[in-house]
Amino acid sequence: MLQKTKPANGKSRPRALVLCIGGLGDVVWASASIDALREAYGNGIEIDLLLKHRSGELFRHDPRISRILVLRGGPRLPCW
């Protein structure tokens, strides 16, 4: 999901939400998209990650990530 938002200065800034709600292997594969998004849209892009609870710690100190959104629940959460 890619969206442009307008901050207070009026200039639009691209944002992306990367869904990593599978197991650890899926999180590793999805993390490859972070560099691809930065290459395509520049360093000004804000990248948010939606992760399961256990995977959130992997990206806590990653400077490429704007926000980490944690999906709370049991190990067998339904996919959309």
MIVO-364414 format. One record per atom (N, C-alpha, C): residue number from 1; residue in three letters; atom name; x, y, z. Coordinates in pm, whole numbers, plus 50000, padded with zeros to 5 digits. Last residue first. Layout:
BEGIN
{seq=NUM type=ALA atom=CA X=X Y=Y Z=Z}
...
//
This chain:
BEGIN
{seq=80 type=TRP atom=N X=49378 Y=48832 Z=50608}
{seq=80 type=TRP atom=CA X=49267 Y=48902 Z=50541}
{seq=80 type=TRP atom=C X=49238 Y=48841 Z=50410}
{seq=79 type=CYS atom=N X=49429 Y=48559 Z=50832}
{seq=79 type=CYS atom=CA X=49478 Y=48652 Z=50731}
{seq=79 type=CYS atom=C X=49358 Y=48713 Z=50662}
{seq=78 type=PRO atom=N X=49389 Y=48509 Z=51186}
{seq=78 type=PRO atom=CA X=49339 Y=48495 Z=51047}
{seq=78 type=PRO atom=C X=49402 Y=48597 Z=50955}
{seq=77 type=LEU atom=N X=49649 Y=48381 Z=51393}
{seq=77 type=LEU atom=CA X=49564 Y=48493 Z=51355}
{seq=77 type=LEU atom=C X=49514 Y=48474 Z=51212}
{seq=76 type=ARG atom=N X=49772 Y=48182 Z=51568}
{seq=76 type=ARG atom=CA X=49698 Y=48149 Z=51446}
{seq=76 type=ARG atom=C X=49599 Y=48261 Z=51411}
{seq=75 type=PRO atom=N X=49881 Y=48275 Z=51804}
{seq=75 type=PRO atom=CA X=49972 Y=48237 Z=51696}
{seq=75 type=PRO atom=C X=49900 Y=48208 Z=51565}
{seq=74 type=GLY atom=N X=49672 Y=48558 Z=51912}
{seq=74 type=GLY atom=CA X=49731 Y=48425 Z=51920}
{seq=74 type=GLY atom=C X=49818 Y=48393 Z=51801}
{seq=73 type=GLY atom=N X=49761 Y=48907 Z=51928}
{seq=73 type=GLY atom=CA X=49667 Y=48796 Z=51923}
{seq=73 type=GLY atom=C X=49742 Y=48665 Z=51933}
{seq=72 type=ARG atom=N X=49842 Y=49211 Z=51762}
{seq=72 type=ARG atom=CA X=49837 Y=49129 Z=51883}
{seq=72 type=ARG atom=C X=49733 Y=49019 Z=51867}
{seq=71 type=LEU atom=N X=50055 Y=49349 Z=51551}
{seq=71 type=LEU atom=CA X=49927 Y=49280 Z=51548}
{seq=71 type=LEU atom=C X=49924 Y=49185 Z=51665}
{seq=70 type=VAL atom=N X=50218 Y=49653 Z=51572}
{seq=70 type=VAL atom=CA X=50219 Y=49513 Z=51615}
{seq=70 type=VAL atom=C X=50076 Y=49460 Z=51618}
{seq=69 type=LEU atom=N X=50397 Y=49863 Z=51370}
{seq=69 type=LEU atom=CA X=50263 Y=49835 Z=51419}
{seq=69 type=LEU atom=C X=50256 Y=49686 Z=51450}
{seq=68 type=ILE atom=N X=50650 Y=50084 Z=51373}
{seq=68 type=ILE atom=CA X=50623 Y=49940 Z=51379}
{seq=68 type=ILE atom=C X=50486 Y=49924 Z=51443}
{seq=67 type=ARG atom=N X=50752 Y=50350 Z=51157}
{seq=67 type=ARG atom=CA X=50672 Y=50299 Z=51268}
{seq=67 type=ARG atom=C X=50659 Y=50148 Z=51257}
{seq=66 type=SER atom=N X=50977 Y=50383 Z=50981}
{seq=66 type=SER atom=CA X=50916 Y=50496 Z=51053}
{seq=66 type=SER atom=C X=50840 Y=50449 Z=51176}
{seq=65 type=ILE atom=N X=51283 Y=50228 Z=50909}
{seq=65 type=ILE atom=CA X=51143 Y=50210 Z=50944}
{seq=65 type=ILE atom=C X=51092 Y=50329 Z=51024}
{seq=64 type=ARG atom=N X=51551 Y=50260 Z=50883}
{seq=64 type=ARG atom=CA X=51471 Y=50270 Z=50760}
{seq=64 type=ARG atom=C X=51322 Y=50268 Z=50788}
{seq=63 type=PRO atom=N X=51681 Y=50207 Z=51121}
{seq=63 type=PRO atom=CA X=51654 Y=50348 Z=51088}
{seq=63 type=PRO atom=C X=51570 Y=50365 Z=50961}
{seq=62 type=ASP atom=N X=51591 Y=49970 Z=51350}
{seq=62 type=ASP atom=CA X=51616 Y=49986 Z=51206}
{seq=62 type=ASP atom=C X=51582 Y=50129 Z=51165}
{seq=61 type=HIS atom=N X=51536 Y=49890 Z=51605}
{seq=61 type=HIS atom=CA X=51641 Y=49990 Z=51587}
{seq=61 type=HIS atom=C X=51677 Y=50012 Z=51440}
{seq=60 type=ARG atom=N X=51323 Y=49702 Z=51569}
{seq=60 type=ARG atom=CA X=51313 Y=49811 Z=51667}
{seq=60 type=ARG atom=C X=51415 Y=49922 Z=51641}
{seq=59 type=PHE atom=N X=51300 Y=49478 Z=51417}
{seq=59 type=PHE atom=CA X=51313 Y=49605 Z=51347}
{seq=59 type=PHE atom=C X=51312 Y=49726 Z=51440}
{seq=58 type=LEU atom=N X=51272 Y=49262 Z=51588}
{seq=58 type=LEU atom=CA X=51372 Y=49254 Z=51481}
{seq=58 type=LEU atom=C X=51399 Y=49390 Z=51418}
{seq=57 type=GLU atom=N X=51054 Y=49300 Z=51753}
{seq=57 type=GLU atom=CA X=51187 Y=49331 Z=51806}
{seq=57 type=GLU atom=C X=51295 Y=49331 Z=51697}
{seq=56 type=GLY atom=N X=50833 Y=49201 Z=51610}
{seq=56 type=GLY atom=CA X=50852 Y=49344 Z=51628}
{seq=56 type=GLY atom=C X=50992 Y=49384 Z=51673}
{seq=55 type=SER atom=N X=50781 Y=48932 Z=51607}
{seq=55 type=SER atom=CA X=50871 Y=48985 Z=51504}
{seq=55 type=SER atom=C X=50904 Y=49132 Z=51523}
{seq=54 type=ARG atom=N X=50591 Y=48877 Z=51801}
{seq=54 type=ARG atom=CA X=50727 Y=48826 Z=51818}
{seq=54 type=ARG atom=C X=50826 Y=48886 Z=51720}
{seq=53 type=HIS atom=N X=50351 Y=49003 Z=51699}
{seq=53 type=HIS atom=CA X=50416 Y=49044 Z=51824}
{seq=53 type=HIS atom=C X=50561 Y=49000 Z=51833}
{seq=52 type=LYS atom=N X=50363 Y=49063 Z=51346}
{seq=52 type=LYS atom=CA X=50315 Y=48990 Z=51463}
{seq=52 type=LYS atom=C X=50401 Y=49028 Z=51582}
{seq=51 type=LEU atom=N X=50348 Y=49390 Z=51188}
{seq=51 type=LEU atom=CA X=50413 Y=49263 Z=51224}
{seq=51 type=LEU atom=C X=50336 Y=49193 Z=51334}
{seq=50 type=LEU atom=N X=50365 Y=49630 Z=50958}
{seq=50 type=LEU atom=CA X=50265 Y=49562 Z=51039}
{seq=50 type=LEU atom=C X=50317 Y=49421 Z=51062}
{seq=49 type=LEU atom=N X=50568 Y=49915 Z=50924}
{seq=49 type=LEU atom=CA X=50558 Y=49770 Z=50919}
{seq=49 type=LEU atom=C X=50445 Y=49723 Z=51008}
{seq=48 type=ASP atom=N X=50611 Y=50199 Z=50716}
{seq=48 type=ASP atom=CA X=50556 Y=50141 Z=50838}
{seq=48 type=ASP atom=C X=50546 Y=49991 Z=50818}
{seq=47 type=ILE atom=N X=50817 Y=50438 Z=50583}
{seq=47 type=ILE atom=CA X=50780 Y=50297 Z=50574}
{seq=47 type=ILE atom=C X=50734 Y=50249 Z=50711}
{seq=46 type=GLU atom=N X=50824 Y=50725 Z=50400}
{seq=46 type=GLU atom=CA X=50800 Y=50673 Z=50535}
{seq=46 type=GLU atom=C X=50748 Y=50531 Z=50521}
{seq=45 type=ILE atom=N X=51073 Y=50851 Z=50180}
{seq=45 type=ILE atom=CA X=50955 Y=50767 Z=50201}
{seq=45 type=ILE atom=C X=50945 Y=50723 Z=50347}
{seq=44 type=GLY atom=N X=51310 Y=50979 Z=50133}
{seq=44 type=GLY atom=CA X=51203 Y=51054 Z=50199}
{seq=44 type=GLY atom=C X=51079 Y=50973 Z=50227}
{seq=43 type=ASN atom=N X=51486 Y=50837 Z=49982}
{seq=43 type=ASN atom=CA X=51498 Y=50824 Z=50127}
{seq=43 type=ASN atom=C X=51390 Y=50898 Z=50203}
{seq=42 type=GLY atom=N X=51301 Y=50703 Z=49697}
{seq=42 type=GLY atom=CA X=51397 Y=50790 Z=49765}
{seq=42 type=GLY atom=C X=51394 Y=50772 Z=49916}
{seq=41 type=TYR atom=N X=51147 Y=50521 Z=49562}
{seq=41 type=TYR atom=CA X=51084 Y=50646 Z=49603}
{seq=41 type=TYR atom=C X=51176 Y=50741 Z=49678}
{seq=40 type=ALA atom=N X=51314 Y=50302 Z=49492}
{seq=40 type=ALA atom=CA X=51215 Y=50351 Z=49397}
{seq=40 type=ALA atom=C X=51163 Y=50490 Z=49432}
{seq=39 type=GLU atom=N X=51474 Y=50263 Z=49717}
{seq=39 type=GLU atom=CA X=51537 Y=50284 Z=49588}
{seq=39 type=GLU atom=C X=51439 Y=50347 Z=49488}
{seq=38 type=ARG atom=N X=51280 Y=50217 Z=49912}
{seq=38 type=ARG atom=CA X=51370 Y=50334 Z=49925}
{seq=38 type=ARG atom=C X=51438 Y=50365 Z=49792}
{seq=37 type=LEU atom=N X=51170 Y=49978 Z=49814}
{seq=37 type=LEU atom=CA X=51087 Y=50099 Z=49825}
{seq=37 type=LEU atom=C X=51173 Y=50224 Z=49835}
{seq=36 type=ALA atom=N X=51393 Y=49811 Z=49840}
{seq=36 type=ALA atom=CA X=51336 Y=49834 Z=49707}
{seq=36 type=ALA atom=C X=51247 Y=49959 Z=49708}
{seq=35 type=ASP atom=N X=51431 Y=49805 Z=50116}
{seq=35 type=ASP atom=CA X=51533 Y=49867 Z=50031}
{seq=35 type=ASP atom=C X=51481 Y=49897 Z=49892}
{seq=34 type=ILE atom=N X=51186 Y=49671 Z=50177}
{seq=34 type=ILE atom=CA X=51219 Y=49801 Z=50236}
{seq=34 type=ILE atom=C X=51323 Y=49874 Z=50150}
{seq=33 type=SER atom=N X=51172 Y=49419 Z=50072}
{seq=33 type=SER atom=CA X=51097 Y=49525 Z=50003}
{seq=33 type=SER atom=C X=51131 Y=49664 Z=50057}
{seq=32 type=ALA atom=N X=51301 Y=49259 Z=50250}
{seq=32 type=ALA atom=CA X=51373 Y=49294 Z=50126}
{seq=32 type=ALA atom=C X=51301 Y=49405 Z=50051}
{seq=31 type=SER atom=N X=51114 Y=49201 Z=50437}
{seq=31 type=SER atom=CA X=51210 Y=49306 Z=50469}
{seq=31 type=SER atom=C X=51293 Y=49346 Z=50347}
{seq=30 type=ALA atom=N X=50981 Y=48982 Z=50334}
{seq=30 type=ALA atom=CA X=50915 Y=49113 Z=50325}
{seq=30 type=ALA atom=C X=51013 Y=49227 Z=50354}
{seq=29 type=TRP atom=N X=51164 Y=48777 Z=50402}
{seq=29 type=TRP atom=CA X=51134 Y=48808 Z=50261}
{seq=29 type=TRP atom=C X=51072 Y=48947 Z=50245}
{seq=28 type=VAL atom=N X=51148 Y=48792 Z=50683}
{seq=28 type=VAL atom=CA X=51276 Y=48813 Z=50615}
{seq=28 type=VAL atom=C X=51253 Y=48848 Z=50468}
{seq=27 type=VAL atom=N X=50879 Y=48730 Z=50720}
{seq=27 type=VAL atom=CA X=50929 Y=48861 Z=50764}
{seq=27 type=VAL atom=C X=51061 Y=48892 Z=50694}
{seq=26 type=ASP atom=N X=50871 Y=48469 Z=50628}
{seq=26 type=ASP atom=CA X=50795 Y=48571 Z=50557}
{seq=26 type=ASP atom=C X=50842 Y=48711 Z=50594}
{seq=25 type=GLY atom=N X=51028 Y=48346 Z=50826}
{seq=25 type=GLY atom=CA X=51073 Y=48347 Z=50687}
{seq=25 type=GLY atom=C X=51001 Y=48451 Z=50604}
{seq=24 type=LEU atom=N X=50862 Y=48377 Z=51055}
{seq=24 type=LEU atom=CA X=50991 Y=48444 Z=51047}
{seq=24 type=LEU atom=C X=51044 Y=48451 Z=50904}
{seq=23 type=GLY atom=N X=50522 Y=48392 Z=50925}
{seq=23 type=GLY atom=CA X=50627 Y=48345 Z=51014}
{seq=23 type=GLY atom=C X=50756 Y=48421 Z=50991}
{seq=22 type=GLY atom=N X=50324 Y=48681 Z=50854}
{seq=22 type=GLY atom=CA X=50349 Y=48537 Z=50849}
{seq=22 type=GLY atom=C X=50453 Y=48499 Z=50953}
{seq=21 type=ILE atom=N X=50292 Y=48949 Z=50830}
{seq=21 type=ILE atom=CA X=50213 Y=48882 Z=50933}
{seq=21 type=ILE atom=C X=50228 Y=48731 Z=50929}
{seq=20 type=CYS atom=N X=50386 Y=49211 Z=50727}
{seq=20 type=CYS atom=CA X=50471 Y=49095 Z=50756}
{seq=20 type=CYS atom=C X=50402 Y=49014 Z=50864}
{seq=19 type=LEU atom=N X=50319 Y=49463 Z=50506}
{seq=19 type=LEU atom=CA X=50256 Y=49363 Z=50592}
{seq=19 type=LEU atom=C X=50347 Y=49242 Z=50605}
{seq=18 type=VAL atom=N X=50408 Y=49792 Z=50491}
{seq=18 type=VAL atom=CA X=50453 Y=49658 Z=50455}
{seq=18 type=VAL atom=C X=50395 Y=49561 Z=50556}
{seq=17 type=LEU atom=N X=50301 Y=50087 Z=50366}
{seq=17 type=LEU atom=CA X=50274 Y=49993 Z=50474}
{seq=17 type=LEU atom=C X=50312 Y=49855 Z=50424}
{seq=16 type=ALA atom=N X=50446 Y=50401 Z=50285}
{seq=16 type=ALA atom=CA X=50415 Y=50262 Z=50249}
{seq=16 type=ALA atom=C X=50391 Y=50182 Z=50376}
{seq=15 type=ARG atom=N X=50427 Y=50731 Z=50155}
{seq=15 type=ARG atom=CA X=50427 Y=50640 Z=50269}
{seq=15 type=ARG atom=C X=50391 Y=50502 Z=50220}
{seq=14 type=PRO atom=N X=50567 Y=51034 Z=50022}
{seq=14 type=PRO atom=CA X=50515 Y=50898 Z=50005}
{seq=14 type=PRO atom=C X=50528 Y=50816 Z=50133}
{seq=13 type=ARG atom=N X=50448 Y=51356 Z=50083}
{seq=13 type=ARG atom=CA X=50555 Y=51262 Z=50114}
{seq=13 type=ARG atom=C X=50500 Y=51120 Z=50099}
{seq=12 type=SER atom=N X=50387 Y=51684 Z=49964}
{seq=12 type=SER atom=CA X=50345 Y=51545 Z=49982}
{seq=12 type=SER atom=C X=50466 Y=51456 Z=50001}
{seq=11 type=LYS atom=N X=50400 Y=51988 Z=50145}
{seq=11 type=LYS atom=CA X=50460 Y=51899 Z=50045}
{seq=11 type=LYS atom=C X=50417 Y=51756 Z=50072}
{seq=10 type=GLY atom=N X=50298 Y=52129 Z=50363}
{seq=10 type=GLY atom=CA X=50220 Y=52123 Z=50240}
{seq=10 type=GLY atom=C X=50278 Y=52035 Z=50131}
{seq=9 type=ASN atom=N X=50406 Y=52132 Z=50614}
{seq=9 type=ASN atom=CA X=50465 Y=52226 Z=50518}
{seq=9 type=ASN atom=C X=50396 Y=52220 Z=50382}
{seq=8 type=ALA atom=N X=50271 Y=51927 Z=50750}
{seq=8 type=ALA atom=CA X=50237 Y=52066 Z=50780}
{seq=8 type=ALA atom=C X=50292 Y=52163 Z=50677}
{seq=7 type=PRO atom=N X=50233 Y=51672 Z=50492}
{seq=7 type=PRO atom=CA X=50270 Y=51721 Z=50624}
{seq=7 type=PRO atom=C X=50236 Y=51869 Z=50638}
{seq=6 type=LYS atom=N X=50027 Y=51469 Z=50320}
{seq=6 type=LYS atom=CA X=50072 Y=51608 Z=50320}
{seq=6 type=LYS atom=C X=50105 Y=51650 Z=50463}
{seq=5 type=THR atom=N X=50111 Y=51153 Z=50171}
{seq=5 type=THR atom=CA X=50047 Y=51234 Z=50275}
{seq=5 type=THR atom=C X=50103 Y=51375 Z=50267}
{seq=4 type=LYS atom=N X=50048 Y=50900 Z=49945}
{seq=4 type=LYS atom=CA X=50118 Y=51025 Z=49968}
{seq=4 type=LYS atom=C X=50041 Y=51106 Z=50071}
{seq=3 type=GLN atom=N X=50092 Y=50549 Z=49971}
{seq=3 type=GLN atom=CA X=50006 Y=50664 Z=49982}
{seq=3 type=GLN atom=C X=50092 Y=50787 Z=50000}
{seq=2 type=LEU atom=N X=50075 Y=50208 Z=49903}
{seq=2 type=LEU atom=CA X=50155 Y=50329 Z=49894}
{seq=2 type=LEU atom=C X=50061 Y=50448 Z=49891}
{seq=1 type=MET atom=N X=50084 Y=49885 Z=50000}
{seq=1 type=MET atom=CA X=50000 Y=50000 Z=50000}
{seq=1 type=MET atom=C X=50090 Y=50123 Z=50000}
//
